[in-house]
Amino acid sequence: MEVERGEFVFLVGASGSGKSTFLRLVLREERPTSGAVFVAGRDLSRISQWKVPHLRRQIGTVFQDFRLLNNKSVFDNVAIALQVIGKPRHHVMTTVPETLEMVGLGGKEKRLPHELSGGEQQRVAIARAFVNRPAILLADEPTGNLDPTTSVGIMRLLDRINRTGTTIVMATHDDEIVDQMRKRVVELVDGQMVRDQARGVYGAER
Amino acid sequence: MRVRFVLSQIGNGLRRNMAMATSVVLVTFISLTFVGAAILLQMQVANMKDDWYDKVEVSIFLCPGDSFAATCAGGEVTEQQVEEIQGVLASEALSDYVEEVYVETQEEAFVAFQEQFGDQDWAQRITVDQMQISLRVKLVDPELYQVVADEVAGRDGVEEVVDQRSILEPLFLILNRTTVMAAGLAALMIITAILLITTTIRLSAMSRQRETSIMRLVGASNLFIQLPFMLEGAIAALLGALLAIGGLWLGVRYIVEDWLAGTVQWVNFVSTSDVWLIAPILIGIGIALAAISSLVTLSRYTKV
């Protein structure tokens, strides 16, 4: 299958159907036993181990469990993504607040993750994934731990990010969201793609 | 930005693992102290050899009139025998080993004897005739004494060959044994240090697994993730090395220079400048310890 630049794709399927593995393959955390994975035009089997970090800098990732650093402030949690790739200080000082503003967390820079609601924590994670303006955003059940209303907010945010030209691949169980968004849906069963539907819905009509 | 970030990472790591870091510092301190002590002991041995081997000589005592040695059966050594032995020492086979030969006549031996014991009653009754002719041989390399001794001993007219060096040997033996002991303890402590540093880095890496996984996720390079851990180990080992140098310096300054050198004046002791000489070696070993341990650990625990 192929995902075009700037597309928004839902990956659906039962647990264990291979959604997360799909995302891990794109991040080159796993390598395919057969076949090839191309990301941003590059064959992942051909890039050397030490170039993998450069690949990951072009990909933002969001998880169900947020994966924030609990002892660091919101600002630091987002800033770390720029710091580890050696961005200059003034760049960090301007970009991080901008991005936090964009995800709707303006003014909460100094909070610690446990002082925020689940939805806000996920926004921090999205800010961290997006602060480097990656071409691709991978989301592994980003709404899995959130209530429906909060989830809708998160989806609006992801939609806005998608409109900036960022390709988004989102693995999810959330049928309501998939049905609402009417984006391309790819369904996996036991690692095989069984459906690829433009403007699709969660449950297949077949 | 990067430097500051790495530094803050190191600070966090050291603070969180204070007890472990301290134990790494102490273990490196002790192991490097033993390494340094072994090196200093060997320097002391070398010092003493330099000093004394210049002065020691091989004495070939020739038969006096009343000797019972088998080679002296022919009575007192003759002029001809003396020349013969001198000939042997000057021969091609020995010329590489012998630097200088000096014949001490009965008269000279008598003068030396009187100088040493002249004030004693019994010494007054000794006459020149009772003194012994001897050849004093200075060797190029005092350690090769045996070559000369084998060649000369047992010849007619030679009563005994004495190596003055043998008087010093027991002392060197003690120093060498002590060195071996210090080196053995150093080796044990170094193994302990490596195991401890490995464990410390592993713990540190495990306690920060979440953090490193996130850093990896946002595209931090391997080196960037591992550097703080490596530097943590290196800093701890470096502190240990500095403590060891300080400890050795204090030991040499107050035990050797102030006390031993004042009490035993005929020995040229190692000094604090020797400690500075071996300081870079100790620091090098300390950092190598940390580097080896972290390479081994990190390649396993913080893979991309």
Interface residues (C-beta under 8 A of the other chain):
Chain A: L27 Q49 W50 V52 P53 H54 L55 R56 R57 Q58 T61 R67 L69 I80 A81 Q83 V84 I85 G86 K87 P88 R89 V92 R128 A129 N132
Chain B: M1 R2 R4 F5 R210 E211 S213 I214 M215 R216 L217 V218 G219 A220 S221 N222 F224 I225 V304
